[in-house]
Amino acid sequence: MSKQKKPEVQVRRFSKAFVAAHAVNALSFFALYITALPMYTEFFDWLYPVLGGPANARLLHRIFAVIFILPTFIWVIFDAKGFMLWLKELVTWKKRDLQFFTEFVKELFGFKFKHVKQSFFNAGEKINSFIQIFTAVLIIASGFTMWFPDLFPKALVQWGYFLHNVGFGLAIAVVVGHVYLSVIHRNSSPGYTGVVTGKVPAWWAKDHYTEWYEEEAKKGNFPDLDDPKYKKHKGA
């Protein structure tokens, strides 16, 4: 007789504001990418009829460019505490953060690894945040010069086109890695629900963000998974 599967315990990792901001960011980014493709190469000219023609494609690109700026404001306005925690984590680096990368490389390629205690954001997520900030600033600033060329010197506008391409190229590379780790990689994919519902499996949160989980458990916000009633095989 097989053991009866117990309901998986979930804990809240992200606020509803963060979930909404993440969704707006992701959807606007991919919309920007799709609307930009026919502008960069004739290979995607077939997208113009789908987008309503070249003029409409440019209009849609600008609309989504404005939407792309909104996530930060959504997060700040509706979850200032969470936003400030993120900023604090970005500038807080300890020995554990450096140790994280050695084990992460092992985990990434399927070798045996050990979890290094991490706080709310691990070292990899901090690096990812820095790169996303850099690429977002590059894309937005360069896009502004392209949108309003009469306000800037011609040389700056030309640089704007180049930097816009560089920013988007880097952003796409980061997104591909981000999607792989959050959706496909077997050790990190259980946390994908965090950006959909805001909640993640408790066992996964404790394994990947042990320091943060233990702090919340001491406050009574999270269950003590060492309690016999919560113990079960992770893959059950």
KEDO-418786 format. One record per atom (N, C-alpha, C, O): residue in one letter; x, z, y. Coordinates in steps of 0.02 Angstrom, whole numbers, padded with zeros to 5 digits, always signed. Layout:
aXZY;...
***
This chain:
m+00043+00000-00060;m+00000+00000+00000;m+00044+00000+00062;m+00090+00041+00069;s+00032-00046+00108;s+00072-00049+00168;s+00050+00004+00218;s-00008+00025+00220;k+00099+00025+00257;k+00083+00076+00307;k+00038+00047+00362;k+00046-00010+00383;q-00008+00088+00384;q-00053+00066+00437;q-00014+00061+00503;q+00022+00108+00522;k-00021+00006+00537;k+00015-00004+00599;k-00017+00038+00655;k-00076+00033+00669;k+00025+00078+00686;k+00000+00120+00740;k-00003+00080+00806;k+00037+00034+00815;p-00048+00097+00850;p-00050+00063+00915;p+00016+00074+00951;p+00043+00129+00952;e+00042+00021+00981;e+00105+00027+01016;e+00096+00062+01083;e+00051+00043+01122;v+00137+00111+01096;v+00133+00149+01159;v+00163+00108+01215;v+00218+00081+01210;q+00126+00102+01270;q+00148+00064+01328;q+00160+00112+01387;q+00126+00163+01394;v+00209+00095+01428;v+00222+00133+01489;v+00226+00085+01548;v+00245+00027+01540;r+00208+00109+01607;r+00209+00065+01665;r+00280+00060+01693;r+00312+00110+01708;r+00303-00002+01699;r+00370-00014+01727;r+00365-00041+01798;r+00404-00022+01842;f+00318-00086+01810;f+00311-00117+01876;f+00241-00106+01904;f+00192-00101+01867;s+00237-00102+01970;s+00173-00093+02004;s+00135-00159+02004;s+00163-00212+01991;k+00071-00155+02020;k+00030-00216+02025;k+00055-00260+02081;k+00051-00322+02077;a+00081-00230+02134;a+00108-00268+02190;a+00168-00309+02168;a+00175-00367+02187;f+00211-00279+02128;f+00270-00315+02103;f+00248-00373+02058;f+00275-00428+02063;v+00200-00359+02014;v+00175-00412+01968;v+00148-00470+02009;v+00161-00528+01993;a+00109-00455+02061;a+00081-00508+02103;a+00136-00546+02139;a+00135-00608+02142;a+00184-00510+02167;a+00239-00541+02204;a+00281-00586+02157;a+00300-00641+02176;h+00293-00562+02097;h+00331-00601+02048;h+00294-00665+02030;h+00325-00718+02025;a+00229-00660+02021;a+00188-00719+02003;a+00189-00770+02060;a+00197-00830+02047;v+00181-00748+02121;v+00181-00793+02179;v+00250-00826+02186;v+00254-00886+02199;n+00303-00787+02176;n+00371-00813+02180;n+00383-00867+02127;n+00410-00921+02142;a+00363-00853+02065;a+00375-00900+02010;a+00335-00964+02019;a+00362-01019+02012;l+00270-00957+02035;l+00227-01016+02042;l+00248-01060+02101;l+00249-01121+02095;s+00265-01028+02157;s+00285-01067+02216;s+00352-01101+02204;s+00363-01158+02227;f+00398-01067+02168;f+00463-01097+02154;f+00456-01160+02112;f+00485-01212+02128;f+00416-01156+02059;f+00407-01215+02016;f+00367-01270+02052;f+00379-01329+02040;a+00321-01250+02096;a+00285-01300+02135;a+00332-01336+02183;a+00326-01397+02193;l+00378-01299+02212;l+00428-01329+02256;l+00472-01378+02217;l+00488-01432+02241;y+00490-01358+02158;y+00533-01400+02116;y+00497-01466+02098;y+00527-01520+02104;i+00434-01461+02077;i+00396-01520+02057;i+00385-01567+02117;i+00394-01628+02111;t+00366-01539+02174;t+00353-01581+02232;t+00416-01612+02261;t+00413-01661+02298;a+00474-01582+02246;a+00537-01608+02273;a+00567-01663+02230;a+00604-01705+02255;l+00551-01664+02166;l+00583-01710+02119;l+00579-01784+02142;l+00630-01818+02141;p+00520-01810+02161;p+00518-01880+02180;p+00554-01894+02246;p+00570-01952+02262;m+00568-01842+02285;m+00604-01852+02348;m+00679-01861+02336;m+00715-01887+02379;y+00703-01838+02278;y+00775-01839+02264;y+00796-01897+02220;y+00853-01920+02224;t+00751-01922+02178;t+00770-01977+02134;t+00710-02021+02118;t+00654-01997+02110;e+00722-02086+02115;e+00668-02134+02100;e+00641-02125+02030;e+00586-02149+02014;f+00680-02092+01987;f+00658-02082+01918;f+00592-02045+01915;f+00553-02055+01868;f+00579-02004+01965;f+00517-01965+01966;f+00465-01993+02015;f+00421-01957+02037;d+00471-02057+02032;d+00422-02087+02077;d+00351-02086+02048;d+00302-02089+02085;w+00347-02081+01982;w+00281-02078+01950;w+00241-02016+01970;w+00181-02012+01960;l+00277-01967+01999;l+00243-01906+02020;l+00205-01916+02086;l+00159-01878+02102;y+00225-01966+02125;y+00193-01976+02189;y+00117-01986+02184;y+00079-01955+02221;p+00093-02029+02138;p+00020-02037+02131;p-00013-01971+02111;p-00069-01956+02132;v+00021-01932+02069;v-00006-01868+02046;v-00012-01819+02105;v-00059-01780+02109;l+00036-01823+02151;l+00038-01777+02208;l+00000-01804+02269;l-00004-01771+02320;g-00027-01865+02262;g-00065-01892+02317;g-00025-01935+02365;g-00047-01948+02421;g+00033-01959+02343;g+00075-02002+02384;g+00132-01964+02416;g+00133-01902+02417;p+00182-02001+02444;p+00241-01970+02474;p+00225-01920+02530;p+00254-01866+02533;a+00179-01939+02574;a+00163-01896+02631;a+00131-01831+02606;a+00147-01777+02632;n+00087-01836+02558;n+00054-01777+02532;n+00103-01733+02492;n+00096-01672+02492;a+00151-01765+02459;a+00201-01727+02422;a+00243-01685+02470;a+00259-01627+02456;r+00261-01715+02527;r+00299-01678+02578;r+00258-01620+02607;r+00284-01566+02619;l+00193-01633+02617;l+00149-01581+02643;l+00143-01523+02594;l+00148-01465+02614;l+00133-01540+02530;l+00128-01488+02479;l+00193-01448+02474;l+00192-01387+02465;h+00249-01483+02480;h+00314-01450+02477;h+00320-01398+02533;h+00346-01343+02522;r+00297-01416+02592;r+00301-01369+02649;r+00253-01311+02641;r+00268-01255+02660;i+00195-01325+02614;i+00146-01271+02602;i+00174-01220+02553;i+00171-01159+02565;f+00203-01245+02498;f+00231-01200+02449;f+00295-01166+02474;f+00314-01112+02451;a+00328-01198+02523;a+00387-01166+02553;a+00367-01103+02591;a+00402-01053+02589;v+00310-01106+02624;v+00284-01048+02660;v+00264-00994+02611;v+00278-00935+02621;i+00230-01015+02556;i+00208-00967+02505;i+00268-00934+02472;i+00265-00875+02453;f+00323-00971+02466;f+00384-00946+02434;f+00413-00886+02472;f+00449-00845+02443;i+00398-00881+02536;i+00424-00827+02578;i+00382-00763+02571;i+00405-00709+02587;l+00321-00770+02547;l+00273-00714+02546;l+00288-00656+02498;l+00272-00599+02515;p+00317-00668+02437;p+00324-00614+02389;p+00358-00551+02416;p+00336-00495+02400;t+00410-00559+02455;t+00444-00500+02483;t+00396-00458+02525;t+00396-00397+02520;f+00356-00491+02565;f+00308-00455+02608;f+00255-00421+02567;f+00233-00365+02582;i+00232-00454+02513;i+00182-00425+02469;i+00209-00360+02438;i+00175-00309+02436;w+00271-00363+02415;w+00302-00305+02383;w+00313-00248+02433;w+00298-00190+02419;v+00339-00265+02492;v+00353-00215+02543;v+00289-00180+02567;v+00287-00119+02574;i+00238-00220+02580;i+00175-00193+02608;i+00137-00150+02558;i+00112-00097+02575;f+00133-00173+02495;f+00091-00139+02446;f+00129-00093+02398;f+00098-00055+02360;d+00195-00096+02399;d+00234-00052+02356;d+00302-00039+02388;d+00354-00057+02361;a+00301-00007+02446;a+00363+00006+02483;a+00410+00049+02442;a+00471+00040+02445;k+00382+00097+02405;k+00423+00142+02364;k+00463+00102+02312;k+00522+00114+02302;g+00429+00057+02279;g+00462+00016+02228;g+00515-00030+02258;g+00568-00040+02229;f+00500-00056+02317;f+00548-00100+02351;f+00610-00062+02370;f+00666-00087+02363;m+00602-00001+02396;m+00658+00040+02416;m+00700+00062+02355;m+00761+00068+02360;l+00666+00073+02298;l+00702+00090+02237;l+00746+00032+02217;l+00804+00042+02197;w+00720-00029+02222;w+00758-00089+02206;w+00821-00094+02250;w+00875-00108+02225;l+00812-00084+02315;l+00869-00088+02361;l+00921-00034+02345;l+00981-00047+02346;k+00897+00026+02329;k+00943+00080+02312;k+00982+00064+02249;k+01042+00078+02245;e+00948+00035+02200;e+00981+00018+02137;e+01034-00036+02148;e+01086-00034+02115;l+01021-00083+02193;l+01068-00137+02205;l+01135-00112+02231;l+01187-00141+02215;v+01134-00060+02270;v+01197-00035+02300;v+01226+00024+02261;v+01277+00053+02282;t+01194+00043+02206;t+01219+00099+02165;t+01252+00071+02102;t+01219+00046+02057;w+01318+00077+02100;w+01356+00053+02042;w+01398+00109+02013;w+01433+00145+02049;k+01394+00117+01948;k+01431+00170+01913;k+01468+00140+01854;k+01463+00080+01840;k+01505+00181+01820;k+01545+00159+01762;k+01501+00127+01710;k+01521+00078+01678;r+01440+00153+01702;r+01394+00127+01651;r+01376+00054+01664;r+01364+00016+01618;d+01375+00035+01729;d+01358-00034+01746;d+01411-00082+01722;d+01395-00137+01699;l+01474-00063+01726;l+01529-00105+01702;l+01529-00107+01626;l+01543-00159+01596;q+01514-00051+01596;q+01512-00048+01522;q+01455-00091+01496;q+01459-00117+01440;f+01403-00099+01535;f+01345-00138+01514;f+01364-00209+01495;f+01339-00236+01445;f+01407-00241+01535;f+01422-00312+01524;f+01456-00325+01458;f+01443-00376+01426;t+01500-00280+01436;t+01534-00289+01371;t+01483-00290+01315;t+01487-00332+01270;e+01436-00243+01316;e+01385-00240+01264;e+01334-00295+01270;e+01307-00319+01221;f+01321-00316+01332;f+01271-00369+01344;f+01294-00435+01313;f+01254-00471+01284;v+01359-00450+01320;v+01385-00512+01291;v+01376-00511+01216;v+01359-00562+01186;k+01388-00454+01184;k+01378-00448+01112;k+01304-00459+01095;k+01288-00494+01047;e+01260-00427+01134;e+01189-00433+01121;e+01165-00504+01131;e+01124-00529+01092;l+01191-00538+01182;l+01170-00605+01199;l+01184-00654+01142;l+01144-00699+01129;f+01241-00645+01109;f+01260-00691+01055;f+01245-00665+00985;f+01269-00692+00935;g+01204-00613+00982;g+01180-00589+00918;g+01226-00545+00878;g+01215-00533+00818;f+01279-00519+00910;f+01324-00474+00875;f+01298-00402+00880;f+01254-00386+00920;k+01326-00358+00839;k+01307-00288+00840;k+01329-00258+00907;k+01385-00268+00930;f+01284-00221+00938;f+01299-00192+01003;f+01268-00122+01008;f+01227-00103+00967;k+01288-00086+01059;k+01257-00021+01071;k+01228-00021+01142;k+01256-00051+01188;h+01173+00014+01150;h+01142+00018+01216;h+01181+00066+01260;h+01197+00122+01241;v+01196+00043+01320;v+01229+00085+01370;v+01173+00111+01416;v+01134+00072+01442;k+01170+00177+01424;k+01117+00206+01464;k+01113+00173+01533;k+01163+00170+01569;q+01054+00149+01551;q+01044+00117+01616;q+00987+00151+01653;q+00945+00185+01623;s+00986+00141+01719;s+00932+00168+01760;s+00875+00117+01763;s+00867+00078+01716;f+00837+00116+01817;f+00778+00072+01820;f+00795-00002+01813;f+00760-00039+01780;f+00850-00023+01846;f+00875-00091+01839;f+00944-00088+01807;f+00986-00049+01828;n+00955-00130+01757;n+01022-00130+01727;n+01069-00174+01768;n+01047-00208+01814;a+01133-00173+01750;a+01184-00208+01789;a+01170-00283+01792;a+01182-00315+01843;g+01147-00312+01737;g+01131-00383+01735;g+01076-00401+01784;g+01079-00453+01817;e+01025-00359+01787;e+00969-00372+01833;e+00991-00365+01906;e+00965-00399+01950;k+01039-00321+01918;k+01064-00313+01986;k+01101-00377+02008;k+01091-00401+02063;i+01143-00404+01963;i+01179-00466+01978;i+01129-00522+01988;i+01136-00563+02034;n+01078-00525+01945;n+01026-00576+01952;n+00991-00571+02019;n+00976-00621+02051;s+00978-00509+02042;s+00946-00499+02107;s+00990-00524+02164;s+00965-00556+02210;f+01055-00509+02161;f+01101-00532+02213;f+01102-00608+02217;f+01101-00637+02271;i+01104-00641+02159;i+01106-00714+02158;i+01041-00743+02185;i+01041-00792+02221;q+00985-00712+02166;q+00920-00736+02190;q+00913-00727+02265;q+00885-00770+02300;i+00939-00672+02291;i+00937-00661+02363;i+00978-00715+02398;i+00955-00745+02447;f+01038-00728+02373;f+01082-00778+02402;f+01050-00847+02402;f+01049-00881+02453;t+01024-00868+02343;t+00994-00934+02338;t+00931-00941+02380;t+00919-00993+02410;a+00892-00888+02384;a+00830-00890+02424;a+00846-00898+02498;a+00815-00938+02533;v+00896-00860+02522;v+00916-00865+02592;v+00943-00935+02606;v+00928-00964+02658;l+00983-00962+02559;l+01012-01028+02567;l+00957-01082+02570;l+00959-01127+02612;i+00909-01076+02524;i+00854-01125+02521;i+00810-01122+02583;i+00793-01174+02612;i+00792-01061+02603;i+00747-01053+02660;i+00780-01074+02725;i+00750-01110+02765;a+00842-01052+02736;a+00877-01068+02799;a+00890-01143+02804;a+00879-01172+02857;s+00914-01173+02750;s+00928-01246+02752;s+00863-01286+02757;s+00861-01337+02791;g+00811-01261+02724;g+00746-01295+02728;g+00717-01295+02798;g+00684-01342+02818;f+00731-01241+02834;f+00706-01235+02903;f+00738-01288+02947;f+00705-01318+02990;t+00803-01299+02937;t+00837-01351+02978;t+00811-01420+02962;t+00808-01464+03005;m+00793-01431+02899;m+00766-01496+02878;m+00695-01507+02903;m+00676-01563+02919;w+00657-01453+02907;w+00588-01458+02928;w+00583-01469+03004;w+00541-01506+03028;f+00628-01437+03041;f+00628-01443+03115;f+00696-01468+03140;f+00732-01432+03174;p+00713-01531+03123;p+00779-01558+03140;p+00793-01563+03215;p+00850-01561+03236;d+00740-01568+03255;d+00749-01574+03328;d+00775-01509+03360;d+00799-01510+03416;l+00769-01454+03323;l+00791-01389+03351;l+00865-01375+03338;l+00892-01326+03363;f+00897-01417+03297;f+00965-01403+03277;f+01011-01463+03287;f+00988-01520+03289;p+01076-01450+03293;p+01125-01505+03299;p+01121-01550+03237;p+01107-01526+03182;k+01135-01614+03246;k+01130-01661+03190;k+01175-01641+03132;k+01155-01648+03074;a+01235-01617+03147;a+01282-01597+03094;a+01254-01540+03052;a+01262-01538+02991;l+01220-01492+03085;l+01191-01435+03049;l+01134-01458+03004;l+01124-01431+02949;v+01096-01507+03028;v+01040-01534+02987;v+01068-01568+02925;v+01041-01560+02870;q+01123-01606+02934;q+01154-01639+02876;q+01180-01589+02826;q+01173-01598+02765;w+01210-01535+02851;w+01233-01482+02807;w+01173-01448+02773;w+01178-01425+02716;g+01118-01447+02808;g+01057-01417+02781;g+01035-01452+02717;g+01015-01419+02669;y+01038-01519+02717;y+01019-01557+02658;y+01065-01540+02599;y+01042-01531+02543;f+01129-01537+02613;f+01178-01522+02561;f+01168-01451+02533;f+01165-01441+02472;l+01162-01402+02578;l+01154-01333+02556;l+01088-01321+02521;l+01083-01278+02477;h+01037-01359+02541;h+00971-01353+02508;h+00978-01373+02434;h+00950-01341+02390;n+01015-01427+02422;n+01026-01450+02353;n+01067-01399+02314;n+01052-01385+02256;v+01118-01372+02346;v+01161-01322+02312;v+01120-01260+02295;v+01124-01234+02239;g+01081-01237+02344;g+01039-01178+02333;g+00990-01187+02276;g+00981-01143+02235;f+00957-01244+02275;f+00908-01257+02223;f+00941-01265+02155;f+00913-01245+02104;g+01000-01297+02154;g+01036-01305+02091;g+01055-01238+02061;g+01046-01227+02001;l+01080-01193+02102;l+01099-01126+02079;l+01037-01088+02057;l+01038-01053+02006;a+00983-01095+02096;a+00921-01059+02079;a+00893-01081+02012;a+00869-01040+01973;i+00895-01146+01999;i+00870-01172+01935;i+00910-01143+01877;i+00882-01125+01825;a+00977-01141+01885;a+01020-01113+01833;a+01002-01040+01819;a+00999-01019+01761;v+00990-01002+01872;v+00972-00931+01865;v+00904-00924+01831;v+00895-00881+01788;v+00857-00967+01850;v+00790-00964+01821;v+00791-00980+01746;v+00757-00947+01707;v+00831-01030+01727;v+00836-01047+01656;v+00861-00987+01615;v+00833-00971+01563;g+00913-00955+01640;g+00940-00896+01606;g+00890-00839+01606;g+00883-00803+01556;h+00854-00831+01662;h+00805-00778+01668;h+00747-00788+01619;h+00725-00740+01587;v+00724-00849+01613;v+00669-00865+01567;v+00691-00855+01495;v+00653-00829+01454;y+00752-00876+01479;y+00777-00868+01411;y+00779-00795+01391;y+00757-00776+01337;l+00807-00753+01435;l+00814-00682+01418;l+00747-00646+01416;l+00737-00601+01376;s+00701-00666+01460;s+00638-00629+01465;s+00585-00653+01415;s+00540-00615+01397;v+00590-00715+01392;v+00538-00742+01349;v+00562-00757+01278;v+00525-00748+01230;i+00625-00780+01272;i+00649-00805+01207;i+00693-00755+01170;i+00683-00744+01110;h+00741-00726+01204;h+00789-00682+01171;h+00753-00623+01138;h+00716-00587+01171;r+00765-00613+01074;r+00725-00564+01035;r+00733-00492+01058;r+00687-00452+01051;n+00792-00474+01085;n+00802-00404+01105;n+00773-00388+01174;n+00755-00330+01187;s+00767-00438+01217;s+00741-00425+01284;s+00670-00450+01295;s+00636-00429+01342;s+00646-00496+01252;s+00580-00525+01261;s+00522-00474+01259;s+00471-00487+01291;p+00527-00418+01222;p+00472-00370+01222;p+00455-00345+01293;p+00399-00322+01306;g+00504-00348+01338;g+00492-00325+01406;g+00457-00375+01451;g+00444-00361+01509;y+00443-00435+01423;y+00411-00487+01464;y+00343-00466+01491;y+00322-00487+01545;t+00309-00423+01453;t+00242-00401+01475;t+00246-00363+01541;t+00195-00355+01576;g+00306-00339+01559;g+00313-00302+01621;g+00295-00342+01683;g+00269-00315+01731;v+00309-00409+01682;v+00293-00450+01740;v+00223-00481+01735;v+00201-00518+01779;v+00188-00466+01680;v+00120-00492+01671;v+00069-00437+01682;v+00020-00446+01718;t+00080-00380+01650;t+00033-00324+01656;t+00064-00264+01693;t+00028-00218+01713;g+00130-00265+01700;g+00164-00209+01732;g+00186-00157+01681;g+00224-00111+01697;k+00163-00165+01618;k+00180-00116+01566;k+00224-00148+01512;k+00220-00208+01498;v+00265-00105+01480;v+00310-00127+01427;v+00306-00078+01369;v+00284-00021+01379;p+00328-00098+01309;p+00330-00051+01253;p+00375+00009+01269;p+00430+00001+01295;a+00351+00069+01254;a+00389+00129+01270;a+00457+00131+01235;a+00507+00149+01265;w+00458+00111+01171;w+00521+00112+01134;w+00572+00066+01165;w+00632+00081+01167;w+00548+00008+01190;w+00593-00041+01221;w+00620-00014+01287;w+00679-00022+01303;a+00577+00017+01326;a+00597+00045+01390;a+00649+00100+01379;a+00698+00104+01416;k+00639+00141+01329;k+00686+00195+01315;k+00754+00168+01293;k+00806+00195+01311;d+00753+00115+01253;d+00815+00086+01229;d+00855+00053+01286;d+00915+00061+01291;h+00819+00015+01328;h+00853-00026+01379;h+00864+00011+01445;h+00910-00007+01482;y+00823+00060+01460;y+00830+00096+01524;y+00826+00171+01510;y+00784+00207+01538;t+00870+00194+01467;t+00867+00262+01440;t+00867+00315+01495;t+00826+00361+01493;e+00911+00309+01543;e+00915+00359+01596;e+00850+00365+01635;e+00826+00420+01648;w+00822+00307+01653;w+00759+00307+01690;w+00702+00335+01647;w+00662+00374+01670;y+00700+00313+01583;y+00646+00336+01539;y+00648+00412+01530;y+00597+00445+01533;e+00708+00438+01519;e+00715+00510+01507;e+00695+00550+01568;e+00666+00604+01562;e+00710+00524+01628;e+00690+00558+01690;e+00614+00560+01695;e+00585+00612+01714;e+00581+00504+01679;e+00508+00501+01683;e+00476+00545+01629;e+00424+00575+01641;a+00507+00548+01571;a+00481+00590+01517;a+00484+00664+01536;a+00438+00702+01521;k+00538+00684+01570;k+00545+00753+01592;k+00491+00771+01643;k+00468+00828+01646;k+00471+00722+01683;k+00419+00734+01733;k+00350+00734+01702;k+00301+00752+01734;g+00346+00713+01639;g+00281+00710+01604;g+00245+00645+01614;g+00187+00638+01594;n+00279+00595+01644;n+00248+00530+01656;n+00248+00486+01595;n+00204+00444+01586;f+00299+00495+01552;f+00306+00454+01491;f+00304+00499+01430;f+00323+00558+01434;p+00283+00472+01373;p+00282+00513+01311;p+00352+00525+01284;p+00397+00485+01293;d+00360+00581+01251;d+00422+00598+01217;d+00422+00564+01150;d+00387+00586+01104;l+00459+00510+01143;l+00457+00471+01082;l+00490+00505+01023;l+00486+00481+00966;d+00523+00562+01035;d+00552+00600+00981;d+00500+00642+00945;d+00512+00670+00892;d+00440+00647+00977;d+00385+00682+00946;d+00364+00643+00883;d+00355+00582+00887;p+00357+00676+00826;p+00340+00642+00763;p+00280+00594+00767;p+00279+00544+00731;k+00232+00609+00810;k+00173+00567+00812;k+00187+00498+00843;k+00147+00452+00834;y+00243+00492+00878;y+00260+00428+00909;y+00311+00389+00868;y+00322+00330+00881;k+00343+00422+00820;k+00397+00390+00783;k+00369+00336+00737;k+00324+00349+00697;k+00398+00277+00742;k+00381+00222+00697;k+00435+00170+00704;k+00472+00169+00753;h+00439+00127+00656;h+00490+00074+00658;h+00473+00026+00714;h+00415+00007+00723;k+00523+00006+00753;k+00512-00037+00811;k+00480-00104+00790;k+00441-00133+00828;g+00497-00127+00733;g+00471-00193+00714;g+00407-00188+00675;g+00381-00239+00651;a+00380-00128+00668;a+00319-00118+00628;a+00260-00150+00660;a+00205-00146+00633;
***
